[in-house]
Amino acid sequence: MNTTTAMFLALAIATPTLGCSFTRRAKEDYRADVTELLGEATPAIDACYAQAQAANPTAQGDVALRLIVGKRSGRVVDTVVIEDSTTAPVAVSDCVRNNIEGLGLSPYDQRQANGTFVWRFRPEA
């Protein structure tokens, strides 16, 4: 079995315009909900790493992504691989990014959130 870990490193929530009605999560709840949402992609992300290991049994590394959770949609958008923090094979980082982009929170929050997540991939001992 492969090991993948998603760690939440940062979350910034955009301040809404005053006078609007909106759904509002507490920062800790928003962080937990986004972390849970990204966890839904774990089977597909594990498959990315398994494929890399099939080609190279010692394949390992980290994938760092910066992402936005869109306001009024709850969708993960604008995912960007942070090149200087990513050490996993390119195929793994591309696959992680593709499996995260478009995931959506329900119910959505009417505020945008920006986050950075890191997945660590290590061969099973």
Buried (B, 14 or more C-beta within 10 A) or exposed (E): EBBBEBEBEEBEBEEBEEEEEEEEBEEEEBBEBBBEBBEEBBEEBBEBBBBBBEEEEEBBBBBBBBBBBBBEBBBBBEBEBBEEBBBBBEBBBBBBBBBBBEBEBEEBBBBBBBBBBBBBBBEEE
